[in-house]
């Protein structure tokens, strides 16, 4: 898994199972369930 923070305060995190979490500097949050991401569709 990995994560990174941007200078503007936004934050992105990706779990090893394929789920992702994003939070922007203004408080918006987005969660993607494991393996629903298109780039994980091919295994």
PDB file of N, CA, C and O in Angstrom:
ATOM      1  N   UNK A   1       0.842  -1.188   0.000  1.00  0.00           N
ATOM      2  CA  UNK A   1       0.000   0.000   0.000  1.00  0.00           C
ATOM      3  C   UNK A   1       0.882   1.244   0.000  1.00  0.00           C
ATOM      4  O   UNK A   1       2.048   1.193   0.390  1.00  0.00           O
ATOM      5  N   UNK A   2       0.318   2.338  -0.435  1.00  0.00           N
ATOM      6  CA  UNK A   2       1.087   3.583  -0.420  1.00  0.00           C
ATOM      7  C   UNK A   2       0.146   4.756  -0.236  1.00  0.00           C
ATOM      8  O   UNK A   2      -1.063   4.638  -0.432  1.00  0.00           O
ATOM      9  N   UNK A   3       0.711   5.881   0.139  1.00  0.00           N
ATOM     10  CA  UNK A   3      -0.085   7.091   0.268  1.00  0.00           C
ATOM     11  C   UNK A   3       0.799   8.293  -0.016  1.00  0.00           C
ATOM     12  O   UNK A   3       2.024   8.208   0.070  1.00  0.00           O
ATOM     13  N   UNK A   4       0.187   9.389  -0.346  1.00  0.00           N
ATOM     14  CA  UNK A   4       0.942  10.625  -0.499  1.00  0.00           C
ATOM     15  C   UNK A   4       0.066  11.820  -0.167  1.00  0.00           C
ATOM     16  O   UNK A   4      -1.157  11.771  -0.297  1.00  0.00           O
ATOM     17  N   UNK A   5       0.707  12.880   0.257  1.00  0.00           N
ATOM     18  CA  UNK A   5       0.013  14.123   0.562  1.00  0.00           C
ATOM     19  C   UNK A   5       0.521  15.207  -0.378  1.00  0.00           C
ATOM     20  O   UNK A   5       1.719  15.308  -0.642  1.00  0.00           O
ATOM     21  N   UNK A   6      -0.400  16.007  -0.873  1.00  0.00           N
ATOM     22  CA  UNK A   6      -0.014  17.105  -1.750  1.00  0.00           C
ATOM     23  C   UNK A   6       0.185  18.387  -0.962  1.00  0.00           C
ATOM     24  O   UNK A   6      -0.239  18.495   0.189  1.00  0.00           O
ATOM     25  N   UNK A   7       0.834  19.357  -1.595  1.00  0.00           N
ATOM     26  CA  UNK A   7       1.104  20.619  -0.927  1.00  0.00           C
ATOM     27  C   UNK A   7      -0.162  21.350  -0.523  1.00  0.00           C
ATOM     28  O   UNK A   7      -0.166  22.069   0.476  1.00  0.00           O
ATOM     29  N   UNK A   8      -1.229  21.180  -1.277  1.00  0.00           N
ATOM     30  CA  UNK A   8      -2.464  21.916  -0.972  1.00  0.00           C
ATOM     31  C   UNK A   8      -3.253  21.255   0.162  1.00  0.00           C
ATOM     32  O   UNK A   8      -4.315  21.746   0.547  1.00  0.00           O
ATOM     33  N   UNK A   9      -2.746  20.165   0.687  1.00  0.00           N
ATOM     34  CA  UNK A   9      -3.406  19.528   1.816  1.00  0.00           C
ATOM     35  C   UNK A   9      -4.237  18.316   1.443  1.00  0.00           C
ATOM     36  O   UNK A   9      -4.800  17.662   2.320  1.00  0.00           O
ATOM     37  N   UNK A  10      -4.324  18.005   0.155  1.00  0.00           N
ATOM     38  CA  UNK A  10      -5.073  16.816  -0.247  1.00  0.00           C
ATOM     39  C   UNK A  10      -4.260  15.561   0.066  1.00  0.00           C
ATOM     40  O   UNK A  10      -3.036  15.607   0.189  1.00  0.00           O
ATOM     41  N   UNK A  11      -4.960  14.457   0.189  1.00  0.00           N
ATOM     42  CA  UNK A  11      -4.345  13.228   0.667  1.00  0.00           C
ATOM     43  C   UNK A  11      -4.903  12.051  -0.123  1.00  0.00           C
ATOM     44  O   UNK A  11      -6.104  11.981  -0.382  1.00  0.00           O
ATOM     45  N   UNK A  12      -4.034  11.137  -0.500  1.00  0.00           N
ATOM     46  CA  UNK A  12      -4.448   9.976  -1.274  1.00  0.00           C
ATOM     47  C   UNK A  12      -3.824   8.736  -0.661  1.00  0.00           C
ATOM     48  O   UNK A  12      -2.639   8.723  -0.326  1.00  0.00           O
ATOM     49  N   UNK A  13      -4.629   7.697  -0.517  1.00  0.00           N
ATOM     50  CA  UNK A  13      -4.143   6.463   0.085  1.00  0.00           C
ATOM     51  C   UNK A  13      -4.656   5.279  -0.717  1.00  0.00           C
ATOM     52  O   UNK A  13      -5.827   5.239  -1.094  1.00  0.00           O
ATOM     53  N   UNK A  14      -3.789   4.322  -0.978  1.00  0.00           N
ATOM     54  CA  UNK A  14      -4.204   3.119  -1.693  1.00  0.00           C
ATOM     55  C   UNK A  14      -3.820   1.890  -0.886  1.00  0.00           C
ATOM     56  O   UNK A  14      -2.660   1.711  -0.515  1.00  0.00           O
ATOM     57  N   UNK A  15      -4.812   1.044  -0.620  1.00  0.00           N
ATOM     58  CA  UNK A  15      -4.570  -0.193   0.107  1.00  0.00           C
ATOM     59  C   UNK A  15      -4.066  -1.278  -0.832  1.00  0.00           C
ATOM     60  O   UNK A  15      -4.220  -1.180  -2.050  1.00  0.00           O
ATOM     61  N   UNK A  16      -3.464  -2.308  -0.261  1.00  0.00           N
ATOM     62  CA  UNK A  16      -2.920  -3.391  -1.064  1.00  0.00           C
ATOM     63  C   UNK A  16      -4.012  -4.207  -1.740  1.00  0.00           C
ATOM     64  O   UNK A  16      -3.738  -4.911  -2.711  1.00  0.00           O
ATOM     65  N   UNK A  17      -5.252  -4.126  -1.244  1.00  0.00           N
ATOM     66  CA  UNK A  17      -6.347  -4.883  -1.857  1.00  0.00           C
ATOM     67  C   UNK A  17      -6.994  -4.133  -3.016  1.00  0.00           C
ATOM     68  O   UNK A  17      -7.937  -4.636  -3.626  1.00  0.00           O
ATOM     69  N   UNK A  18      -6.506  -2.950  -3.324  1.00  0.00           N
ATOM     70  CA  UNK A  18      -7.025  -2.230  -4.480  1.00  0.00           C
ATOM     71  C   UNK A  18      -7.970  -1.099  -4.137  1.00  0.00           C
ATOM     72  O   UNK A  18      -8.332  -0.320  -5.019  1.00  0.00           O
ATOM     73  N   UNK A  19      -8.381  -0.982  -2.886  1.00  0.00           N
ATOM     74  CA  UNK A  19      -9.268   0.113  -2.514  1.00  0.00           C
ATOM     75  C   UNK A  19      -8.461   1.398  -2.357  1.00  0.00           C
ATOM     76  O   UNK A  19      -7.291   1.368  -1.975  1.00  0.00           O
ATOM     77  N   UNK A  20      -9.096   2.513  -2.653  1.00  0.00           N
ATOM     78  CA  UNK A  20      -8.406   3.790  -2.550  1.00  0.00           C
ATOM     79  C   UNK A  20      -9.235   4.775  -1.738  1.00  0.00           C
ATOM     80  O   UNK A  20     -10.462   4.690  -1.693  1.00  0.00           O
ATOM     81  N   UNK A  21      -8.550   5.698  -1.107  1.00  0.00           N
ATOM     82  CA  UNK A  21      -9.216   6.749  -0.344  1.00  0.00           C
ATOM     83  C   UNK A  21      -8.586   8.077  -0.715  1.00  0.00           C
ATOM     84  O   UNK A  21      -7.362   8.202  -0.750  1.00  0.00           O
ATOM     85  N   UNK A  22      -9.423   9.071  -0.992  1.00  0.00           N
ATOM     86  CA  UNK A  22      -8.930  10.397  -1.347  1.00  0.00           C
ATOM     87  C   UNK A  22      -9.634  11.454  -0.518  1.00  0.00           C
ATOM     88  O   UNK A  22     -10.847  11.397  -0.316  1.00  0.00           O
ATOM     89  N   UNK A  23      -8.870  12.407  -0.045  1.00  0.00           N
ATOM     90  CA  UNK A  23      -9.455  13.537   0.673  1.00  0.00           C
ATOM     91  C   UNK A  23      -8.797  14.809   0.166  1.00  0.00           C
ATOM     92  O   UNK A  23      -7.574  14.946   0.205  1.00  0.00           O
ATOM     93  N   UNK A  24      -9.618  15.738  -0.309  1.00  0.00           N
ATOM     94  CA  UNK A  24      -9.080  16.992  -0.824  1.00  0.00           C
ATOM     95  C   UNK A  24      -8.922  18.007   0.294  1.00  0.00           C
ATOM     96  O   UNK A  24      -9.366  17.786   1.421  1.00  0.00           O
ATOM     97  N   UNK A  25      -8.285  19.118  -0.030  1.00  0.00           N
ATOM     98  CA  UNK A  25      -7.996  20.131   0.985  1.00  0.00           C
ATOM     99  C   UNK A  25      -9.261  20.786   1.522  1.00  0.00           C
ATOM    100  O   UNK A  25      -9.257  21.318   2.632  1.00  0.00           O
ATOM    101  N   UNK A  26     -10.355  20.753   0.744  1.00  0.00           N
ATOM    102  CA  UNK A  26     -11.600  21.374   1.212  1.00  0.00           C
ATOM    103  C   UNK A  26     -12.527  20.383   1.913  1.00  0.00           C
ATOM    104  O   UNK A  26     -13.665  20.725   2.236  1.00  0.00           O
ATOM    105  N   UNK A  27     -12.053  19.161   2.151  1.00  0.00           N
ATOM    106  CA  UNK A  27     -12.818  18.212   2.942  1.00  0.00           C
ATOM    107  C   UNK A  27     -13.574  17.169   2.138  1.00  0.00           C
ATOM    108  O   UNK A  27     -14.211  16.287   2.714  1.00  0.00           O
ATOM    109  N   UNK A  28     -13.514  17.258   0.805  1.00  0.00           N
ATOM    110  CA  UNK A  28     -14.181  16.249  -0.018  1.00  0.00           C
ATOM    111  C   UNK A  28     -13.478  14.905   0.153  1.00  0.00           C
ATOM    112  O   UNK A  28     -12.250  14.828   0.141  1.00  0.00           O
ATOM    113  N   UNK A  29     -14.272  13.851   0.310  1.00  0.00           N
ATOM    114  CA  UNK A  29     -13.706  12.519   0.473  1.00  0.00           C
ATOM    115  C   UNK A  29     -14.280  11.569  -0.567  1.00  0.00           C
ATOM    116  O   UNK A  29     -15.460  11.650  -0.908  1.00  0.00           O
ATOM    117  N   UNK A  30     -13.450  10.681  -1.062  1.00  0.00           N
ATOM    118  CA  UNK A  30     -13.900   9.688  -2.031  1.00  0.00           C
ATOM    119  C   UNK A  30     -13.254   8.346  -1.704  1.00  0.00           C
ATOM    120  O   UNK A  30     -12.038   8.257  -1.532  1.00  0.00           O
ATOM    121  N   UNK A  31     -14.077   7.309  -1.621  1.00  0.00           N
ATOM    122  CA  UNK A  31     -13.573   5.970  -1.345  1.00  0.00           C
ATOM    123  C   UNK A  31     -13.953   5.045  -2.487  1.00  0.00           C
ATOM    124  O   UNK A  31     -15.102   5.035  -2.930  1.00  0.00           O
ATOM    125  N   UNK A  32     -12.996   4.273  -2.961  1.00  0.00           N
ATOM    126  CA  UNK A  32     -13.259   3.298  -4.009  1.00  0.00           C
ATOM    127  C   UNK A  32     -13.092   1.900  -3.419  1.00  0.00           C
ATOM    128  O   UNK A  32     -12.061   1.592  -2.822  1.00  0.00           O
ATOM    129  N   UNK A  33     -14.093   1.070  -3.588  1.00  0.00           N
ATOM    130  CA  UNK A  33     -14.077  -0.270  -3.010  1.00  0.00           C
ATOM    131  C   UNK A  33     -12.989  -1.127  -3.659  1.00  0.00           C
ATOM    132  O   UNK A  33     -12.557  -0.838  -4.775  1.00  0.00           O
ATOM    133  N   UNK A  34     -12.547  -2.174  -2.971  1.00  0.00           N
ATOM    134  CA  UNK A  34     -11.486  -3.032  -3.512  1.00  0.00           C
ATOM    135  C   UNK A  34     -11.830  -3.603  -4.881  1.00  0.00           C
ATOM    136  O   UNK A  34     -12.906  -4.168  -5.079  1.00  0.00           O
ATOM    137  N   UNK A  35     -10.906  -3.449  -5.817  1.00  0.00           N
ATOM    138  CA  UNK A  35     -10.965  -4.059  -7.148  1.00  0.00           C
ATOM    139  C   UNK A  35     -12.132  -3.596  -8.001  1.00  0.00           C
ATOM    140  O   UNK A  35     -12.433  -4.232  -9.011  1.00  0.00           O
ATOM    141  N   UNK A  36     -12.801  -2.513  -7.632  1.00  0.00           N
ATOM    142  CA  UNK A  36     -13.802  -1.960  -8.535  1.00  0.00           C
ATOM    143  C   UNK A  36     -13.134  -0.971  -9.476  1.00  0.00           C
ATOM    144  O   UNK A  36     -13.757  -0.461 -10.406  1.00  0.00           O
ATOM    145  N   UNK A  37     -11.870  -0.710  -9.225  1.00  0.00           N
ATOM    146  CA  UNK A  37     -11.094   0.196 -10.050  1.00  0.00           C
ATOM    147  C   UNK A  37     -10.735  -0.494 -11.367  1.00  0.00           C
ATOM    148  O   UNK A  37     -10.273  -1.635 -11.347  1.00  0.00           O
ATOM    149  N   UNK A  38     -10.935   0.164 -12.505  1.00  0.00           N
ATOM    150  CA  UNK A  38     -10.713  -0.465 -13.813  1.00  0.00           C
ATOM    151  C   UNK A  38      -9.311  -1.047 -13.974  1.00  0.00           C
ATOM    152  O   UNK A  38      -9.153  -2.092 -14.605  1.00  0.00           O
ATOM    153  N   UNK A  39      -8.291  -0.395 -13.420  1.00  0.00           N
ATOM    154  CA  UNK A  39      -6.944  -0.909 -13.629  1.00  0.00           C
ATOM    155  C   UNK A  39      -6.686  -2.173 -12.838  1.00  0.00           C
ATOM    156  O   UNK A  39      -5.656  -2.816 -13.035  1.00  0.00           O
ATOM    157  N   UNK A  40      -7.599  -2.551 -11.941  1.00  0.00           N
ATOM    158  CA  UNK A  40      -7.472  -3.824 -11.239  1.00  0.00           C
ATOM    159  C   UNK A  40      -8.357  -4.896 -11.876  1.00  0.00           C
ATOM    160  O   UNK A  40      -8.421  -6.019 -11.376  1.00  0.00           O
ATOM    161  N   UNK A  41      -9.028  -4.568 -12.958  1.00  0.00           N
ATOM    162  CA  UNK A  41      -9.943  -5.518 -13.584  1.00  0.00           C
ATOM    163  C   UNK A  41      -9.226  -6.678 -14.235  1.00  0.00           C
ATOM    164  O   UNK A  41      -9.776  -7.776 -14.322  1.00  0.00           O
ATOM    165  N   UNK A  42      -8.003  -6.452 -14.694  1.00  0.00           N
ATOM    166  CA  UNK A  42      -7.255  -7.531 -15.326  1.00  0.00           C
ATOM    167  C   UNK A  42      -6.279  -8.122 -14.327  1.00  0.00           C
ATOM    168  O   UNK A  42      -5.367  -7.442 -13.854  1.00  0.00           O
ATOM    169  N   UNK A  43      -6.473  -9.368 -14.015  1.00  0.00           N
ATOM    170  CA  UNK A  43      -5.597 -10.025 -13.038  1.00  0.00           C
ATOM    171  C   UNK A  43      -4.974 -11.273 -13.637  1.00  0.00           C
ATOM    172  O   UNK A  43      -4.205 -11.962 -12.966  1.00  0.00           O
TER     173      UNK A  43
END
